[in-house]
Amino acid sequence: MEVKIGIQMAPRELVVQTTASEQDIEQALTSALTDGKVFVLSDSKGGTVLVPADKIAYVELGQGEQRRVGFGA
């Protein structure tokens, strides 16, 4: 799943590919925002992304687009 995180005062959004489910991401985001702590997200390569909850402008959840191979439309 592809997660786009907009951060306040940052010109670009943070894009993370993760294997976590949509419900897990929503739960982690909700708890980080209510507690005012850090939003923690594991990426698909085994890394960890940490974003301060008070700096999050938006979070967009979506399915990652499959890469196409070849020249066909």
N, C-alpha and C positions, 0 to 999 in steps of 0.2 A: 504494500500500500504506500502511496505517495502522500507525504504530509508537508504542507507549505505553512511556514510560520512567519508572520509579519512581525517585525520588531520595531518598536517606537524609535524614532530618530535614526533609523538605518535605511539607506537607499535601496537595498535589495532584500528580498525575502530569503529565508533559509528553507531549502528543500531537502527532505530526508526520506529515503526509501527504508521502510521498516516491515517486519513480518508480524508485528503486533496487530491485533484486531481493532476494529473501529471502537468497540465498547471499552477495551483496555485503554486506548488513547484518551477517550472522553473522560473516563474515570480518573486517570492520572492528571489530566488538565483541570478537571473540576476540583480535585483535592488540592492541587497547587494554587489555584486561584483563590479558593476559600481560606486556605491557611496562609497565603502570602509568601509561599516558599518558592522552590525551584521546580520547574517542569522538566522531568527527566524522560528521555526517549531513547531507546536503543535502536540503532540502525541495522540494516540487513547484513552488514559486513562485520558486526561484532563490536562496533564502537558505541559510544554513549554521547548524546547531545544534551547539554544542560542550558536551560534558558530561565532567567529570573522571571517569575510569574508577573511581577508588576511592570515588566517591559514588553509584554506580549500585546500586540495590536490586534491580531487575528490569527486563527488557525483554520486551514482549509484541508479537509480530508478528501481523498479521491483515490480511485484505482489508478495505479501506474499504467501508462500506455505501453502496450507491448511494442517492442522494436520490430520494424518490418525489414524483411530481407528481400533483396531483388529490386527489379525496376518496375514492377507492375503497380497499378493504382489500386 
